[in-house]
Amino acid sequence: MNVLLNGALGKMGSEIIETAKKYDDFNIVCGFDKTEFYDKDFPIYSDIEKINEEVDVVIDFSVPVATFKILDYAKQKRIPIVIATTGFSDTQLLEIKNLSNTLPIFRSSNMSLDINLMAKLVQKIAEVLKDSDIEIIETHHNRKVDSPSGTAILLADAINQVFNNEKVYDFDRMQKREKRSKNEIGFSSVRGGNIVGEHTVKFFSENETLEITHTSYSRQVFAEGALKAARFIVTKEYGLYDMNDLLDK
Ligand SMILES: NC(=O)c1ccc[n+]([C@@H]2O[C@H](COP(=O)([O-])OP(=O)(O)OC[C@H]3O[C@@H](n4cnc5c(N)ncnc54)[C@H](O)[C@@H]3O)[C@@H](O)[C@H]2O)c1
């Protein structure tokens, strides 16, 4: 499978390059990033027009603006794409959904199978603890630019399905002086050091609290998940898929 790696010069880009070496079915033929770079096993372009390699699948760990550049290219060439980038606006997410009417797109804010299992678990817990106050706390390294994390939103969205999407997300409690509403899911983002990713969902009832936590120790889990997603998406004609489609297999 010939791969175009978007965000090739980033931390996850390096992780994908290393992880792909373990498998015979992946061949990274080129990359895309902000700056052009040739001192690797493959060229990294900063100009879409220069890409002339045969590409079977795009893997994207970058920033939303770069995702949309590469989506344009994928659309023109009808190449399946795995989007792992986070921090999209609602409008951008809708645009991705619309593009999937003609293009195979796999998008997940978290490529770890365990996190996606956690999403299923917290959904089940929410079904039982319907009246609890639900809070999500996430911790990441000091270089992360978006908050809350895409994974925190992924977990909240899984919970919110239980409530017909009627729960409101409170991202910034410090801007107001009023007590917590029953109808909200609160988010707290902590940033520091080199933490790969920690997510905790807390269900507070009157006299007890249930919490469930996932900790990532290495970026390799995301790379492994993205490669699994690439194997999955190359077989599809079009449509929007996520990790649930892999978990359900
Ligand atoms: N879905 C997942 O499982 C998962 C896991 C880890 C990270 N992520 C997400 O993946 C993204 C990348 O993470 P990272 O840790 O590798 O970050 P990073 O900052 O190390 O890498 C981002 C790369 O994108 C490039 N870039 C920035 N602006 C660009 C532009 N305009 N055009 C082309 N390239 C551009 C940067 O130069 C950099 O090389 C983030 O959105 C992060 O949240 C997702």
The ligand as a MOL file (V3000), in Angstrom:
LIG
                    3D

  0  0  0     0  0            999 V3000
M  V30 BEGIN CTAB
M  V30 COUNTS 44 48 0 0 0
M  V30 BEGIN ATOM
M  V30 1 N -6.3690 10.6510 16.3210 0
M  V30 2 C -5.3610 10.3060 17.1250 0
M  V30 3 O -5.2760 9.1900 17.6440 0
M  V30 4 C -4.2800 11.3120 17.4100 0
M  V30 5 C -3.1690 10.9730 18.1990 0
M  V30 6 C -2.1470 11.9120 18.3720 0
M  V30 7 C -2.2710 13.1630 17.7870 0
M  V30 8 N -3.3990 13.4620 17.0610 0 CHG=1
M  V30 9 C -3.5630 14.7390 16.3820 0
M  V30 10 O -2.7290 14.7310 15.2300 0
M  V30 11 C -2.2850 16.0700 14.9630 0
M  V30 12 C -0.7610 16.0910 14.8880 0
M  V30 13 O -0.2200 15.7210 16.1370 0
M  V30 14 P 1.3580 15.7800 16.4050 0
M  V30 15 O 1.5100 15.4450 17.8400 0
M  V30 16 O 2.1040 14.9840 15.3920 0 CHG=-1
M  V30 17 O 1.6190 17.3470 16.1870 0
M  V30 18 P 2.8990 18.0640 15.5930 0
M  V30 19 O 2.7190 19.5070 15.8880 0
M  V30 20 O 4.1450 17.3910 16.0520 0
M  V30 21 O 2.7730 17.8230 14.0060 0
M  V30 22 C 1.9100 18.5530 13.1610 0
M  V30 23 C 2.5720 18.6680 11.8000 0
M  V30 24 O 1.7050 19.4070 10.9320 0
M  V30 25 C 2.5020 20.3290 10.2070 0
M  V30 26 N 1.7650 21.5110 9.7380 0
M  V30 27 C 1.3440 22.5640 10.4790 0
M  V30 28 N 0.7260 23.4820 9.7000 0
M  V30 29 C 0.7820 22.9930 8.4260 0
M  V30 30 C 0.3140 23.4810 7.1630 0
M  V30 31 N -0.3120 24.6660 7.0700 0
M  V30 32 N 0.5240 22.7160 6.0660 0
M  V30 33 C 1.1690 21.5290 6.1590 0
M  V30 34 N 1.6190 21.0080 7.3380 0
M  V30 35 C 1.4330 21.7300 8.4530 0
M  V30 36 C 3.5840 20.7690 11.1910 0
M  V30 37 O 4.7110 21.3490 10.5150 0
M  V30 38 C 3.9120 19.4510 11.8820 0
M  V30 39 O 4.9470 18.7480 11.2240 0
M  V30 40 C -2.8890 16.9290 16.0840 0
M  V30 41 O -4.1140 17.4660 15.6240 0
M  V30 42 C -3.1370 15.9410 17.2030 0
M  V30 43 O -4.1530 16.3340 18.1030 0
M  V30 44 C -4.3790 12.5610 16.8660 0
M  V30 END ATOM
M  V30 BEGIN BOND
M  V30 1 1 1 2
M  V30 2 2 2 3
M  V30 3 1 2 4
M  V30 4 1 4 5
M  V30 5 2 4 44
M  V30 6 2 5 6
M  V30 7 1 6 7
M  V30 8 2 7 8
M  V30 9 1 8 9
M  V30 10 1 8 44
M  V30 11 1 9 10
M  V30 12 1 9 42
M  V30 13 1 10 11
M  V30 14 1 11 12
M  V30 15 1 11 40
M  V30 16 1 12 13
M  V30 17 1 13 14
M  V30 18 2 14 15
M  V30 19 1 14 16
M  V30 20 1 14 17
M  V30 21 1 17 18
M  V30 22 2 18 19
M  V30 23 1 18 20
M  V30 24 1 18 21
M  V30 25 1 21 22
M  V30 26 1 22 23
M  V30 27 1 23 24
M  V30 28 1 23 38
M  V30 29 1 24 25
M  V30 30 1 25 26
M  V30 31 1 25 36
M  V30 32 1 26 27
M  V30 33 1 26 35
M  V30 34 2 27 28
M  V30 35 1 28 29
M  V30 36 1 29 30
M  V30 37 2 29 35
M  V30 38 1 30 31
M  V30 39 2 30 32
M  V30 40 1 32 33
M  V30 41 2 33 34
M  V30 42 1 34 35
M  V30 43 1 36 37
M  V30 44 1 36 38
M  V30 45 1 38 39
M  V30 46 1 40 41
M  V30 47 1 40 42
M  V30 48 1 42 43
M  V30 END BOND
M  V30 END CTAB
M  END
